[in-house]
Amino acid sequence: MRWNLGKRIIALAAICFMSMPIHSLANSDELIPMGQSIGVQLKLERVTFVHDVLIEDEIWFKSGDQVLKVGDETVETTKDWKKISSKINTNEVKVSFNRANKQHLITVSKHQLSELLPFMRDHTEGIGTLTYVDPNTSEYGALGHQIVDQQIEKIPPFLGGSIFLSEIASIHKSVPGRPGYKIAKQISIRENAGIVNANTVYGIFGNLLDKNLQNGQAIPTLHVNEIKEGKAEILTTLNGKKVETYVIEIINVEDTTFQFHITDERLIKKTGGILQGMSGSPIIQNNKFAGAITHMVVDNPTKGAAITIREMIKKHP
């Protein structure tokens, strides 16, 4: 999406995935606003190179290349690559891969097979914010905008995924020209809180598995003509798992988006404004659901943009 803010802007997900045209998953008049920090993991369709790697003069694996086979054996995970590499008993082997929808072959040495493993992955992960849960269907929405894997630098296909509740250990504050971000704790045992079914221009969507997250109070969703300039609140997590409320000022409302300014001195003191990882944080006005944070103004991190909740849950033909 393009936001007419007149300054540099940045999407706020601290995670980068693909998007695809698909029906959004809710169309309710009442939704439960969330604000919890979530870890997200998506399984890539194939083992994918995330860096360019030179094999020999003019012969490269390129970022975004998808591995098909090593020799005659199919590769579906990085574990497969490692296992197959350990069994190779020849000095060289052919690696089959897709690049720009065309199949290619590169011959690599047995030694190069093990050296290539750090430059590829079979999943992508990071953190963001849970936006809403539909109390009638247990479907959720998060993030509020399309996200693209920045390492691969294009939209990679994926085979579903999971969301996990995450704990925020600390934050790096935003300053003008340099967005800050949340840092999540490493959790040794993660409970799957939900399934990711889709990743679209409106965010990620799926089915919630953690029933404890459905205990909140559902509130009415606002149509764009009901969202007014003036005071509103955001719900987000900045410490541990605690969702807190902060005051903002809505300063301009458009057809499907609106801009806002953070006025809560507690939030500004703690974060410098908006952080990467706050994407999807719900915005509430007069106890009704207005939208979700999606972008920040890089040169002034106290200003940002949001998608209206009705646009986020809108169905497409």
N, C-alpha and C positions, 0 to 999 in steps of 0.2 A: 504494500500500500504506500501511497505517497501522502505526506502530511505537509500542508502549506503553512509552515511555521517561520519561513524566512531565514532559518539558521540551520546549522548542521544538526542532524538528529540521529539517534541510534535506537535500534530495537533492543529490548531489555532482557531477553532470555539469555541466561548464562549457559544455554545449551543450543546446539545447532543441528537441525534435522532437515528432512525433506518435507514437501507438501504435495498434495494431490487433490484434484477435484473430487469431492465426495459429499454426500449429504451430511450436514451437521446433525447432532444427536439429540437435540432438545428443542422444544417449542412451547415452553410452559409460561403461564402468566405469573407463576410464583416459583422462585428458586431459592435455595439456601446459599447465601454468600459465604465464602470460605476464607482464604488468606493464608493457608498453611504452606510452608515451604515444602516442595517435593523434589525428590530425585527422579529422573526419568532415564530409562534405558530402552533403546530401540535396537532390535536385531537387524543388521543390514542384510539385504537380499543375498549378497555373496561377500566373501572375504575381499576387502578393498584396500588398495594402496592409498595411503594418506600423505605420502611424500613422493616426489620424483626421485628415482634411484638409477644411477648410471651403472650398467652392467659392463659394457665396454664401449669403445668409441662409437658414438652415434646410436647406440642401442640402449634404450631406457625402459623402465617401468614408470608410467606417469601417474600422478595423483588422480584417483578416480578409476583406475584400471581395476576390473573385477576378475578375480582368479576363478578359473573353471576346473583345471586339472593340473596335477603334477605327474608327468608321465601318463599312465593310463588310469590313474586313480582320481576320483572326483574329490574336490576340496569344498567343504561346506562351512568349516570353522577354522580358526587359527590352530586349534588343537589337531585338526586333521593335517594341516600343513606340517606341524611339528612331528607328528607321528609318521607321516609318509617320508619326510626328510630323513628321519633316523633309520629308515629301512632301505634307502637307496644304496645300491651296491655297485653303481657305475660312476665314472668320473663326471659325467654330464647327464642332464635330463632336460626334456622340453617342458616348458610351462605354458599352458594354454590359458588365454584370458580374453575378456571383452574390453574393447576400447571404442567408444562412440558407436556402440551397437554393431561392431565388426569384430570377428574373432581373429586373434593373432597368436603367434608362437614365438617364444624366446628360449634359446638354449642357455642354461645356467649350469655352473659347476655344483658339485655336492656341497662344497664349502660355502658357496654363495647362498644356497637354500637357507641355511641357518642364520646367515647374516641379514637376510631380507625380512625375517619375522618381525623385528621391531618397527618396520615401516608400513605395516598393514594392520587392519583390525576387522573384526566381524560384528561390532556393535558400536554405538555411540551413546554417550551419557552426559548428564549434567544436572543442573538445578533450575527450577522455575517456581511459579506460584499457582496453586489451585484456585480457580475462580469461583465455580459454583457446582452444586449438586442438584439435580432434579429429584425432588422427594417422591415423585410418582414412578420414576423409572430407574432410579439409582445411576443414571448417566451423569457424567461430569464433563466440564470444560476447563481448560487451563491455558495460560499464556496469552491468548488473544490475538496472535499474529503468526504469519508464516515465518518459519525459521529454517535456515539453510546451513549445512555443514561447512564451516569456514575452512577447515583443512582440505577437504576435497574440492571446495570451491564450485560445487554444483549440487543439484538436487539428487541424492542417491535414493534408490528404492529401498524400502525396508519391509520386514515381515512381522509387523506388530511389535509390541513391547509392553513394558510395565512401568507403573509409577510407585514410588516409595515415599513415605513421610521422611523428611530429613530434618536434622537439627542444625541451626546456624551457630557456628562456634565464634565467628568474629566477622567483621566487615572492613573493607577498605573504603574510605570515604571518597565521594565524588568531589572533584574540584573542576572549575571551568576548564574545558578542553580535555579533561581526562576522566571518563566515567569510572565510578567505583563499582564494587561488586561484593556479593555475599560469599562467605566461605563456610561450607557445610562440614560437619564432623564426619569422620570416617566411621561408618556403622558396620560392625563385624557381621551381625545377622540382620538382614533386611526383610521385613515382612511386606509382601506384595499388597499394596493398597488399592491397586486398580489395573485394568488392562487398557493399553493404548490401541484403539481401533483405527484412528485416522489422525493425520497431521495436515492441516489445511491453512489457507490464508487467514482463517479465524482462530487458529490455535490447535491444540491437541484435544482429542475427545475419546471417550471410552466408557467402560463400565466400572463403577466403584465396587471394590470387594470388601473394604473395611467398613462394616456397618456402623462403627462408632462415629464415623465422619458424617453420618446422615441424621444426627440428633439435633442439629441446629434448627433455628426458626426460619421457615421459608417466608420471604417477603415479596411484595408485588414488583414486577419488572416495569421500568419506565419506557414509554415510547419516546423517540427523539424529541417530539414537540412538547414533552412534559419535563425534559431536562432543562433547568434554568441556570443562568449565570448566577454565581453566588456560592455560599458555603456548602461544602460536602465533606465526606470522610473517606479515607482509604483504610482497608484492612490488610495488614501484612505482617510477616514474621521477621524479626531482626535479632532475636536472642532465643536460642533453644528451639522449642516447638510452640512458644507462646504467640498467639495472634493478638496484635494490638491495633488500636484505632488512632489515626492521625488526621488532623484537619487540613483541608485544601480549599482552594477557591477556583471554581469553574469560571473561565474567562471568555470562552467562545464556544458556541455549539454549532456544528455543521450537520450535514445530512446523516452521516453514519459515524461521525467521530466528534470529539470535543477536546479542547485544550484546557489545561489547569495549571495552577501555581501552588506550590506547597507553602503554606503559611504557618504550619506547626513548628514552633521554635525547638521543641524536643527532637523532632525528626531531623531538622536541619543541623542541629548541633551534633547529633549522633552520626548522620550519614552524609551530610553536605547536600542532601537533596535526594534525587531518585538514584537507585542503584541497579546495575545489571542483576537479574535474578528476581526483581520486583515485578517483572512482566506477568500480567494476569491478576495482580492484586485487585480485589473488588473495590468499586467506588459506590458509595451509598449517599443518597440525597433525600432528606426528610423521611428516613426509614424505608426508602424504596431503592431498588437495585438500578443504578444508572449505567454502569459499564465496568471496564477493566483497563488498567494501565497497560500501554503497549510500547511507548517510545519516550525518550527524554531528549531535551535540547542539550547538545554536548557543551555548548558555550555557556549555558546557564542551567545547571542540573536541578534547580528548584522548579523548572518548568517542564511540562511533558504533555503527551497526548494519550487519548484513550479511545477505545472502540465502544460504541453503545452496546449494552447487553442484548438488545433486540437484534442488532446486526450480528453479534457473535453467535446467537442461537438460531439465526435465520436459516431456513431450508432453501436449497437450490435445486432447480430441475435437472 
